[in-house]
Amino acid sequence: MPDSARPNSDTAASSSGSSGLSFSVIAAGVMAMATITGFAYLFSLWASSGEITPAQTLKIASSQYVAGNAVVAGELAATVVLDEEVEADVEWIPLHSFLIGAGQFEQAMRLDSPRARREELQKAIPLLVRSEQAGFPEGRSADGHRMLGLAFQQVGDYEQATKHLEAAIDTDLTLHADLMPVLAVARARRPRENLEEAIIAIDAYLNNESLDAENQVEPNLLKIDWLIRLRRFDEAAQTIERASTIIAPALARQTRWALAARDDLLLKDAELVIKRVLAKVNRAHGEHVIASIPAKASEQVNASDREMLLETLKGLAVLQREASPLLASQSRLTAAQAFLLAGEQDLALAELTQLRQQRPFREGGLEGGLSEMELLANQGHGEEALQTAKYLVREIAQSRHLNYTQKNEAEFRSRITEILAVLREAGQYASVVEIADSIAALFGESPALIEKGIAYRDWGDATLRAGRGPGGEVSREAFAAARARFRGAGDAFADAAERQFDTVEYVPTLWQAIDSYQRGRHFSKSIPLLEKYLRYEDRLKQPAGLVAHGRALLAEGRPDEAMDSLQTCIVEFTRDPMRYEARLLAAQAAADSHDIPDAKRLLIDNLNDGQLTPQSPVWRDSLFTLGELLYAESDLKTLQAMELPLEQKIERLQEIEPELNEALRRLNEAVERYWPLPRAQAAAYQLARGQLLASRLPEAELETDGLLDAAQRDLRQKANRFRQSALDQFTSMVRFMDMVEREDELSEKQVAILRNSLLGQADTLKSMRRYAEAADAYRDMSLRYMNEPPALEALLGQSRMARTLGRDREADMLLSQAAVVLDRISDQWDDQFEETTRFSREDWKNYLQWMTGRLDQAKRRAGSQNF
């Protein structure tokens, strides 16, 4: 046959090239010698004696394949290099791919290690698929589909396995007997599994009258398993009985295969008992599963079923001692399930631990480890679950006997995800983080990082909840810890997003990183991520990113840049709900830029928009912010006005009055609507201070010369009304805080409001010239804060009131007492002096020394005059 002959032919006849000998004669001699010294080696020696074409090499390889030397054929074909651009080579590509793929398939199937076999099959599959796509060589279609079906079966792609096994049987009916059991398993295990169809296939196989008893065992075991899964328990029991009858003669002769089959049937009978009991259990929505058993299933098992389970466990114990290692490991899992149903979790854990530790490590060990982790997670034992996870990762990586298929991988990820969720619910966040780190190689880098991020984020939330004290305030320590955990979440999500850049998950994961950083107040870390987010996110979803970008820039002290992002959201997304929050943040940015009119306009736009209601958090915060902003502006302007000459002061206070009245109105509305929210309590205190600010104008007007008595009386009454309103508000706040303190500890902000309200109460009484009451108020405050910095302010105020009332000796004693109290205040309060009083500790010491020094000088002068 000429060299250009079609590659579909399996003959080896050809011209010998320069040797002048018949190529078929040479090939025959070589093939004979190959049985002694190895075909590939002899072929290389022969080929060196003269030129041989790729076509001739492939023909020899094809002959070797026909002779049953698939590995040799593959090695020969692998020596040929074909060029898809060369027309003469293209027609040989199907045969070339087929032979190499068939050789690798054969090599893989000879390996004992499932892992090694799977790795080799992963190399063979693309070659065989390529050959199929180009058209299998003539007469090789059935064989090609057979190899592809078996290869896909081994690597866990049961959908493709079903397709190719069916094609192989359809092409060559003689393969029916060998491939039908494998096809039935593939059909049962594919994602859209059809067990009914698989059972029909198995029954068709079992109806073959030529099957002996031994060859009926495996198909019957498969059928029993599928019937149990379909909850056709009576049929499963009948099949077990029928299979037991079939093996009975061989069992009587103590045949090895029959003894093994008996053990298999005993295990199936135990599984049937467990599934019957489990069928009566109703799994609650969201209930966790341990080794396929609902966590609370034992609560629904009645006494008779529990007794039956315990009886079944006796038989399983026998199997564990006497059956083959593989069957013994399967029986341990079944025993663990029985113990779980019987409510014996500790005994179930012992079975699962032994199953995990059995050698060699196989699928049973993996199942045992995962089930053990499920049980430990349900019990809240995060550290033990972590150790088991590390064990599994090490064994999966090292085991030569574990067939870690695609289905195994998917199930591993699914169950680990559920385990991590259970541990998070149990508050075992540190363990979840470590487990996520340890399983990254098997779980996938990005999914592991996301699980780690979720754990850190939930940990931060839990820290804030635990640190939230009375009044809804979070302690500084808790907030600092939560910030660190949110930052950990942001780092994990950001790393995951970087690995997902070319996937659809990139932008959502990026947003999780941004959200975590901002919740932890790590705004600088979120800004570069937000720039990427706004570049890649769909336009309709950008408002949330623009608001977050503005918030981050605002927190970093960049109000002008923040305003750009926020105004983009407001102007370009006029129908998006995020525009309200954008206005609120834009108002803060305007205030930070000292553009108070623009800040007020934005806040009023939110309040008057008509789409928001007072129940909306943004409307509520807009009202609070507007009241606080107006109060702060009025307070600052009033302080500045008080430094001016009288006429200018009155004129300036008159200009401030409308804005101050608006501040009081907004603060009063906020208090009435949202009491007793923490922010409403702060607004109530500002309302009291605002009333005192309002009294400044009539007080200044009273200083005007030439006022009639009636005018003076009206102004004095007006000022006192404002002071009385402030006094009532301060008194109300003190009573409220006292009531809260009797039931629980005050938050830091509530402590500050109470302290300032007590001081404000006393100062207001003093301004109303009710000096005796003011002295009592100062005294009450000094007693409340004895040996704390605020007591100094109270003692100083009480001393002044005593001197005003003409009780100079008492006033002097109070000043001396203040010096003694200062010495008694422990060092732990040093950082509180400037926060709660007008001076630092050192300044108080100097001030009190100066005051007592003046008293001593006055006493000495008085004594000298008396002498």
LOMIMI-853095 format. One record per residue (C-alpha): residue in one letter; y, z, x. Coordinates in steps of 0.02 Angstrom, whole numbers, padded with zeros to 5 digits, always signed. Layout:
N
AYZX/...
# end
This chain:
867
M+00000+00000+00000/P+00173-00043+00072/D+00295+00096+00119/S+00404+00054-00028/A+00269+00099-00153/R+00321+00210-00298/P+00306+00397-00261/N+00211+00423-00424/S+00053+00366-00338/D-00058+00500-00261/T-00149+00381-00143/A-00122+00390+00042/A-00159+00208+00091/S-00021+00135+00201/S+00017+00040+00356/S-00002+00144+00513/G+00157+00085+00594/S+00145+00049+00782/S-00032+00117+00804/G-00116-00033+00725/L-00247+00080+00644/S-00278+00101+00460/F-00172+00247+00402/S-00302+00299+00275/V-00432+00319+00413/I-00316+00425+00516/A-00268+00530+00365/A-00451+00558+00321/G-00489+00618+00498/V-00337+00730+00498/M-00383+00806+00330/A-00557+00845+00390/M-00492+00930+00546/A-00361+01024+00444/T-00497+01137+00375/I-00528+01200+00552/T-00361+01202+00643/G-00227+01189+00508/F-00160+01031+00434/A+00025+01055+00475/Y-00011+01080+00660/L-00125+00927+00674/F-00004+00822+00575/S+00135+00867+00696/L+00025+00814+00843/W-00021+00651+00759/A+00158+00614+00705/S+00216+00633+00885/S+00107+00484+00936/G+00207+00363+00830/E+00346+00347+00702/I+00309+00402+00523/T+00422+00373+00375/P+00474+00502+00244/A+00375+00406+00114/Q+00217+00416+00217/T+00243+00603+00245/L+00263+00633+00059/K+00106+00533+00022/I+00006+00640+00143/A+00082+00797+00065/S+00036+00733-00108/S-00143+00706-00052/Q-00148+00884+00012/Y-00085+00947-00155/V-00224+00851-00243/A-00348+00928-00123/G-00290+01103-00174/N-00185+01138-00019/A-00020+01167-00110/V+00054+01273+00029/V+00016+01142+00162/A+00086+01008+00047/G+00247+01106+00027/E+00266+01133+00213/L+00241+00947+00245/A+00365+00898+00112/A+00492+01020+00183/T+00493+00922+00346/V+00565+00772+00254/V+00753+00754+00234/L+00810+00642+00091/D+00985+00577+00060/E+01036+00563-00121/E+01163+00431-00072/V+01025+00317-00007/E+00944+00218-00147/A+00775+00210-00059/D+00768+00401-00049/V+00820+00437-00228/E+00654+00384-00303/W+00561+00509-00194/I+00668+00660-00241/P+00560+00716-00392/L+00401+00717-00287/H+00491+00798-00140/S+00561+00940-00247/F+00396+00960-00339/L+00291+00979-00183/I+00408+01102-00096/G+00427+01204-00257/A+00238+01202-00287/G+00207+01261-00109/Q+00329+01405-00126/F+00256+01448-00296/E+00082+01458-00222/Q+00142+01564-00076/A+00230+01682-00195/M+00079+01705-00307/R-00026+01757-00157/L+00090+01904-00119/D+00039+02079-00172/S+00214+02151-00181/P+00299+02112-00348/R+00469+02120-00264/A+00422+01997-00128/R+00336+01885-00255/R+00489+01883-00365/E+00603+01841-00218/E+00494+01693-00170/L+00482+01631-00348/Q+00671+01634-00361/K+00669+01505-00220/A+00534+01398-00301/I+00610+01390-00476/P+00765+01285-00434/L+00657+01156-00345/L+00535+01141-00489/V+00679+01133-00614/R+00759+00996-00511/S+00595+00900-00513/E+00582+00922-00702/Q+00760+00860-00729/A+00725+00706-00624/G+00555+00682-00707/F+00397+00764-00642/P+00288+00649-00536/E+00161+00552-00637/G+00015+00663-00686/R+00105+00821-00631/S+00201+00863-00790/A+00076+00991-00857/D+00059+01073-00686/G+00247+01078-00663/H+00275+01162-00831/R+00131+01281-00795/M+00209+01338-00631/L+00381+01353-00707/G+00313+01453-00854/L+00219+01574-00742/A+00367+01588-00622/F+00491+01627-00760/Q+00366+01752-00832/Q+00359+01842-00665/V+00548+01852-00644/G+00573+01912-00823/D+00654+01759-00904/Y+00537+01755-01054/E+00636+01626-01152/Q+00615+01497-01016/A+00436+01553-00986/T+00394+01521-01170/K+00472+01349-01164/H+00376+01291-01011/L+00209+01370-01057/E+00215+01285-01227/A+00257+01119-01141/A+00111+01142-01020/I-00014+01175-01161/D+00054+01030-01264/T+00037+00914-01115/D-00137+00973-01063/L-00244+01058-01197/T-00369+01115-01065/L-00237+01244-01011/H-00242+01326-01183/A-00373+01457-01142/D-00289+01512-00980/L-00108+01508-01034/M-00116+01566-01216/P-00121+01754-01174/V+00025+01732-01054/L+00119+01631-01184/A+00091+01767-01315/V+00165+01898-01199/A+00314+01786-01160/R+00345+01757-01344/A+00338+01944-01378/R+00458+01988-01238/R+00591+01855-01256/P+00762+01911-01320/R+00733+01838-01493/E+00558+01909-01493/N+00440+01862-01635/L+00292+01981-01630/E+00216+01903-01786/E+00209+01738-01695/A+00137+01822-01541/I-00001+01906-01645/I-00047+01739-01723/A-00061+01664-01548/I-00171+01808-01488/D-00284+01795-01642/A-00305+01609-01609/Y-00356+01650-01432/L-00478+01787-01487/N-00560+01669-01611/N-00629+01571-01465/E-00816+01604-01480/S-00843+01574-01294/L-00745+01731-01247/D-00854+01870-01181/A-00821+02054-01215/E-00730+02084-01051/N-00605+01943-01082/Q-00568+02009-01256/V-00503+02177-01193/E-00331+02125-01131/P-00286+02019-01283/N-00339+02160-01399/L-00233+02285-01303/L-00083+02169-01322/K-00116+02149-01507/I-00130+02338-01532/D+00035+02363-01443/W+00123+02234-01551/L+00049+02301-01713/I+00112+02475-01668/R+00285+02406-01634/L+00282+02321-01804/R+00227+02487-01883/R+00068+02408-01947/F-00022+02566-01900/D-00180+02542-02004/E-00209+02370-01929/A-00181+02442-01756/A-00310+02578-01790/Q-00434+02446-01852/T-00405+02341-01697/I-00437+02494-01586/E-00599+02527-01679/R-00652+02345-01669/A-00615+02336-01483/S-00712+02497-01455/T-00862+02418-01543/I-00850+02263-01434/I-00855+02361-01271/A-00987+02486-01331/P-01140+02398-01255/A-01056+02381-01085/L-00993+02559-01098/A-01168+02622-01126/R-01216+02541-00960/Q-01066+02627-00877/T-00994+02459-00828/R-00834+02481-00729/W-00726+02365-00835/A-00789+02447-00995/L-00745+02621-00930/A-00570+02559-00891/A-00558+02477-01062/R-00610+02640-01146/D-00468+02731-01057/D-00346+02597-01111/L-00401+02614-01292/L-00387+02804-01284/L-00209+02786-01223/K-00170+02662-01362/D-00242+02784-01488/A-00126+02921-01421/E+00023+02802-01431/L-00026+02762-01611/V-00022+02948-01655/I+00151+02967-01578/K+00220+02813-01666/R+00151+02872-01833/V+00242+03038-01814/L+00398+02954-01749/A+00400+02837-01900/K+00434+02989-02011/V+00588+03038-01910/N+00760+02982-01965/R+00873+02954-01816/A+01049+03016-01848/H+01194+02899-01815/G+01244+02910-01633/E+01098+03023-01588/H+01042+03006-01407/V+00869+02944-01361/I+00755+03018-01228/A+00605+02912-01176/S+00624+02817-01342/I+00620+02983-01439/P+00777+03039-01534/A+00845+03197-01454/K+00828+03301-01613/A+00668+03222-01678/S+00566+03383-01657/E+00670+03465-01794/Q+00593+03345-01920/V+00411+03360-01863/N+00306+03464-01983/A+00173+03590-01931/S+00022+03476-01961/D+00097+03333-01861/R+00142+03453-01721/E-00037+03514-01717/M-00098+03334-01709/L+00020+03300-01563/L-00043+03450-01467/E-00223+03393-01496/T-00178+03220-01432/L-00105+03298-01275/K-00277+03367-01230/G-00346+03191-01221/L-00198+03132-01119/A-00227+03273-00995/V-00403+03207-00968/L-00336+03031-00938/Q-00214+03098-00810/R-00357+03174-00712/E-00491+03040-00728/A-00410+02871-00765/S-00342+02748-00637/P-00175+02793-00558/L-00085+02660-00657/L-00157+02718-00823/A-00128+02900-00775/S+00057+02864-00751/Q+00065+02780-00921/S-00021+02930-01000/R+00110+03046-00924/L+00248+02951-01013/T+00151+02960-01176/A+00123+03146-01148/A+00309+03172-01117/Q+00347+03085-01282/A+00222+03197-01371/F+00299+03352-01295/L+00472+03295-01348/L+00413+03270-01528/A+00332+03441-01522/G+00495+03521-01463/E+00431+03564-01288/Q+00571+03491-01181/D+00531+03587-01023/L+00349+03525-01026/A+00412+03349-01060/L+00529+03362-00910/A+00383+03416-00799/E+00282+03263-00853/L+00427+03145-00822/T+00461+03219-00650/Q+00279+03197-00599/L+00281+03020-00667/R+00435+02979-00564/Q+00356+03050-00406/Q+00190+02960-00420/R+00146+02843-00278/P+00159+02698-00261/F+00323+02683-00354/R+00301+02557-00495/E+00373+02521-00667/G+00304+02687-00727/G+00404+02781-00595/L+00561+02690-00648/E+00530+02732-00831/G+00493+02913-00786/G+00654+02928-00686/L+00763+02851-00821/S+00683+02959-00956/E+00705+03112-00846/M+00889+03071-00826/E+00905+03051-01015/L+00830+03222-01042/L+00935+03304-00906/A+01092+03222-00974/N+01054+03284-01149/Q+01036+03460-01077/G+01201+03443-00983/H+01121+03455-00811/G+01232+03332-00719/E+01187+03384-00542/E+01000+03364-00573/A+01031+03194-00655/L+01128+03142-00500/Q+00983+03187-00386/T+00863+03088-00495/A+00981+02938-00492/K+00988+02941-00302/Y+00798+02951-00297/L+00781+02800-00411/V+00905+02697-00311/R+00812+02732-00150/E+00640+02695-00225/I+00695+02536-00313/A+00769+02472-00150/Q+00614+02514-00048/S+00465+02492-00164/R+00352+02343-00133/H+00258+02372-00296/L+00400+02373-00423/N+00425+02211-00518/Y+00611+02234-00549/T+00637+02088-00669/Q+00793+02031-00760/K+00737+02129-00912/N+00714+02284-00803/E+00889+02261-00734/A+00967+02241-00906/E+00873+02392-00974/F+00918+02494-00819/R+01103+02457-00843/S+01096+02491-01030/R+01008+02657-01012/I+01114+02715-00865/T+01270+02673-00965/E+01207+02781-01108/I+01159+02922-00989/L+01333+02921-00913/A+01410+02927-01087/V+01303+03079-01131/L+01352+03167-00970/R+01535+03132-01005/E+01516+03208-01178/A+01441+03361-01093/G+01590+03373-00977/Q+01489+03329-00821/Y+01625+03215-00754/A+01601+03250-00569/S+01417+03205-00582/V+01458+03044-00675/V+01577+02992-00537/E+01444+03023-00404/I+01308+02935-00504/A+01422+02783-00526/D+01450+02780-00337/S+01264+02796-00299/I+01203+02658-00417/A+01331+02525-00373/A+01206+02420-00276/L+01089+02408-00426/F+01211+02426-00568/G+01339+02304-00500/E+01499+02347-00406/S+01619+02308-00549/P+01519+02395-00689/A+01495+02548-00577/L+01681+02556-00540/I+01721+02542-00724/E+01602+02685-00765/K+01685+02785-00627/G+01856+02745-00698/I+01804+02797-00873/A+01736+02962-00804/Y+01896+03001-00710/R+02002+02953-00862/D+01901+03062-00980/W+01905+03201-00850/G+02094+03191-00847/D+02101+03200-01037/A+01985+03350-01038/T+02090+03436-00905/L+02246+03414-01010/R+02159+03481-01165/A+02093+03632-01072/G+02262+03665-00993/R+02359+03651-01155/G+02423+03823-01196/P+02514+03893-01346/G+02653+03783-01412/G+02561+03627-01353/E+02625+03638-01174/V+02513+03597-01025/S+02516+03714-00876/R+02580+03646-00711/E+02412+03672-00627/A+02318+03578-00763/F+02443+03436-00761/A+02431+03418-00572/A+02240+03413-00582/A+02245+03288-00725/R+02365+03177-00628/A+02243+03169-00482/R+02102+03120-00600/F+02203+02987-00688/R+02247+02917-00518/G+02061+02913-00477/A+02033+02815-00638/G+02172+02695-00595/D+02103+02665-00421/A+01928+02631-00490/F+01990+02513-00626/A+02104+02423-00503/D+01959+02395-00381/A+01849+02333-00524/A+01985+02213-00582/E+02002+02142-00407/R+01817+02101-00407/Q+01831+02024-00580/F+01978+01910-00538/D+01885+01751-00585/T+01812+01822-00747/V+01878+01851-00923/E+01866+02039-00892/Y+02003+02035-00760/V+02155+02062-00872/P+02076+02196-00986/T+02017+02294-00835/L+02187+02274-00754/W+02265+02351-00909/Q+02148+02500-00900/A+02206+02529-00721/I+02388+02517-00774/D+02362+02635-00921/S+02272+02762-00812/Y+02408+02761-00678/Q+02544+02784-00808/R+02454+02925-00897/G+02443+03011-00729/R+02628+02977-00695/H+02584+02868-00546/F+02710+02738-00600/S+02737+02662-00428/K+02553+02614-00420/S+02563+02528-00590/I+02714+02417-00554/P+02626+02285-00444/L+02480+02281-00565/L+02598+02254-00711/E+02676+02106-00622/K+02503+02027-00611/Y+02464+02075-00791/L+02621+01991-00855/R+02579+01836-00754/Y+02404+01814-00825/E+02405+01895-00998/D+02426+01789-01154/R+02607+01784-01210/L+02571+01864-01379/K+02495+02015-01292/Q+02636+02038-01166/P+02750+02161-01262/A+02640+02310-01215/G+02649+02256-01033/L+02838+02234-01040/V+02858+02409-01113/A+02742+02483-00982/H+02836+02390-00846/G+03001+02458-00910/R+02932+02635-00922/A+02869+02626-00742/L+03032+02560-00672/L+03128+02691-00770/A+03019+02829-00699/E+03050+02761-00525/G+03239+02773-00547/R+03269+02586-00571/P+03352+02582-00744/D+03436+02412-00724/E+03270+02326-00684/A+03185+02424-00823/M+03317+02362-00945/D+03275+02181-00902/S+03092+02201-00954/L+03135+02305-01107/Q+03268+02184-01169/T+03144+02041-01147/C+03026+02131-01264/I+03165+02169-01390/V+03242+01996-01391/E+03091+01882-01373/F+02966+01978-01480/T+03070+02020-01633/R+02918+02046-01745/D+02809+02143-01626/P+02794+02332-01660/M+02815+02368-01475/R+03000+02324-01492/Y+03033+02497-01564/E+02963+02586-01412/A+03056+02461-01303/R+03220+02513-01388/L+03181+02696-01360/L+03149+02669-01175/A+03298+02551-01161/A+03407+02690-01231/Q+03346+02805-01093/A+03380+02669-00965/A+03556+02645-01034/A+03586+02833-01028/D+03526+02838-00847/S+03650+02699-00810/H+03787+02802-00897/D+03804+02674-01036/I+03803+02802-01176/P+03870+02686-01314/D+03728+02562-01284/A+03600+02703-01281/K+03665+02768-01449/R+03664+02593-01523/L+03482+02564-01475/L+03427+02731-01547/I+03522+02704-01709/D+03444+02529-01723/N+03273+02612-01722/L+03323+02741-01852/N+03404+02612-01966/D+03280+02470-01939/G+03194+02498-02106/Q+03021+02459-02039/L+02997+02632-01962/T+02974+02790-02065/P+03005+02972-02014/Q+02816+02990-01997/S+02820+02865-01853/P+02815+02946-01679/V+02944+02820-01617/W+03065+02860-01761/R+03039+03045-01729/D+03069+03027-01542/S+03222+02918-01574/L+03297+03054-01684/F+03264+03190-01556/T+03330+03083-01414/L+03488+03039-01508/G+03523+03220-01550/E+03489+03276-01372/L+03594+03135-01299/L+03743+03173-01412/Y+03730+03360-01374/A+03720+03334-01186/E+03870+03216-01190/S+03971+03339-01297/D+03924+03485-01185/L+03980+03394-01028/K+04143+03335-01105/T+04179+03509-01174/L+04155+03589-01003/Q+04273+03461-00928/A+04401+03490-01067/M+04401+03678-01039/E+04477+03650-00866/L+04630+03559-00935/P+04799+03634-00984/L+04806+03699-01161/E+04884+03549-01248/Q+04772+03424-01160/K+04622+03536-01190/I+04655+03541-01378/E+04680+03353-01383/R+04521+03322-01286/L+04419+03442-01394/Q+04482+03354-01550/E+04419+03189-01479/I+04249+03268-01444/E+04233+03348-01617/P+04163+03195-01713/E+04029+03164-01582/L+03985+03349-01577/N+03971+03355-01767/E+03855+03204-01761/A+03749+03292-01629/L+03736+03447-01739/R+03689+03341-01889/R+03551+03248-01795/L+03482+03406-01715/N+03480+03496-01881/E+03388+03351-01963/A+03260+03348-01822/V+03229+03535-01838/E+03209+03527-02026/R+03092+03378-02022/Y+02980+03423-01875/W+02977+03612-01861/P+02884+03692-01771/L+02844+03553-01647/P+02888+03603-01467/R+03028+03476-01462/A+03097+03544-01627/Q+03102+03719-01552/A+03205+03652-01406/A+03318+03561-01531/A+03344+03723-01626/Y+03405+03808-01467/Q+03522+03661-01431/L+03585+03674-01610/A+03636+03855-01578/R+03722+03807-01416/G+03808+03665-01507/Q+03880+03787-01634/L+03958+03883-01490/L+04031+03721-01423/A+04106+03688-01595/S+04195+03857-01587/R+04293+03803-01433/L+04420+03699-01529/P+04480+03834-01651/E+04479+03959-01506/A+04594+03844-01406/E+04706+03812-01555/L+04727+04001-01577/E+04813+04005-01408/T+04953+03892-01472/D+05122+03978-01484/G+05212+03998-01649/L+05060+03994-01764/L+05085+04076-01933/D+04975+04223-01976/A+04884+04122-02109/A+04847+03984-01984/Q+04785+04110-01856/R+04674+04190-01986/D+04599+04023-02037/L+04566+03971-01857/R+04489+04140-01816/Q+04375+04130-01969/K+04327+03952-01923/A+04280+04003-01746/N+04183+04153-01810/R+04087+04044-01933/F+04028+03936-01790/R+03986+04091-01687/Q+03895+04170-01833/S+03794+04010-01859/A+03749+04013-01674/L+03706+04199-01684/D+03595+04170-01836/Q+03508+04027-01747/F+03479+04129-01588/T+03414+04276-01692/S+03298+04161-01789/M+03228+04090-01627/V+03198+04264-01556/R+03105+04318-01712/F+03001+04160-01712/M+02954+04181-01530/D+02911+04364-01558/M+02795+04314-01699/V+02711+04180-01593/E+02695+04301-01446/R+02606+04429-01555/E+02470+04300-01593/D+02459+04208-01428/E+02538+04186-01258/L+02700+04086-01254/S+02710+03921-01161/E+02828+03900-01013/K+02956+03811-01121/Q+02944+03942-01257/V+02969+04080-01128/A+03127+03991-01070/I+03190+03966-01249/L+03160+04151-01290/R+03248+04211-01132/N+03398+04098-01161/S+03405+04143-01346/L+03410+04329-01305/L+03549+04300-01181/G+03638+04184-01302/Q+03624+04315-01440/A+03706+04448-01330/D+03841+04329-01264/T+03884+04273-01440/L+03904+04453-01500/K+04019+04482-01351/S+04123+04328-01395/M+04136+04396-01573/R+04201+04562-01498/R+04054+04657-01569/Y+04038+04747-01403/A+03924+04889-01455/E+03799+04768-01532/A+03814+04657-01379/A+03776+04807-01267/D+03621+04845-01371/A+03566+04662-01360/Y+03588+04662-01170/R+03491+04827-01160/D+03347+04756-01264/M+03340+04607-01149/S+03340+04714-00991/L+03195+04817-01060/R+03096+04661-01106/Y+03116+04585-00933/M+03111+04746-00830/N+03070+04709-00647/E+03094+04523-00677/P+03247+04418-00628/P+03321+04402-00806/A+03341+04592-00811/L+03483+04575-00684/E+03584+04465-00801/A+03553+04585-00944/L+03602+04739-00843/L+03759+04653-00783/G+03807+04607-00962/Q+03768+04782-01025/S+03877+04855-00887/R+04024+04746-00939/M+04005+04796-01120/A+03999+04981-01072/R+04158+04961-00970/T+04243+04868-01114/L+04196+05012-01229/G+04273+05133-01105/R+04107+05203-01042/D+04146+05176-00858/R+04019+05301-00791/E+03881+05215-00889/A+03942+05047-00825/D+03934+05109-00644/M+03759+05179-00671/L+03701+05013-00741/L+03764+04921-00587/S+03673+05043-00475/Q+03518+05022-00583/A+03530+04833-00559/A+03522+04856-00370/V+03367+04966-00390/V+03286+04838-00507/L+03320+04699-00381/D+03222+04795-00250/R+03078+04820-00372/I+03060+04636-00415/S+02907+04576-00319/D+02909+04427-00202/Q+02807+04323-00325/W+02967+04300-00427/D+03068+04229-00282/D+03055+04050-00344/Q+03107+04104-00519/F+03279+04178-00478/E+03378+04016-00478/E+03282+03950-00629/T+03313+04103-00739/T+03476+04177-00672/R+03639+04121-00592/F+03593+04173-00414/S+03451+04173-00288/R+03377+04340-00233/E+03488+04344-00078/D+03643+04301-00177/W+03604+04438-00303/K+03585+04561-00161/N+03755+04512-00088/Y+03839+04512-00257/L+03774+04685-00307/Q+03820+04756-00136/W+03995+04689-00159/M+04008+04763-00336/T+03942+04935-00284/G+04056+04929-00132/R+04206+04903-00244/L+04150+05051-00350/D+04136+05162-00196/Q+04310+05113-00140/A+04379+05148-00313/K+04296+05320-00314/R+04365+05362-00142/R+04540+05310-00195/A+04524+05412-00355/G+04465+05565-00255/S+04608+05548-00131/Q+04736+05541-00271/N+04661+05694-00355/F+04668+05788-00189/
# end
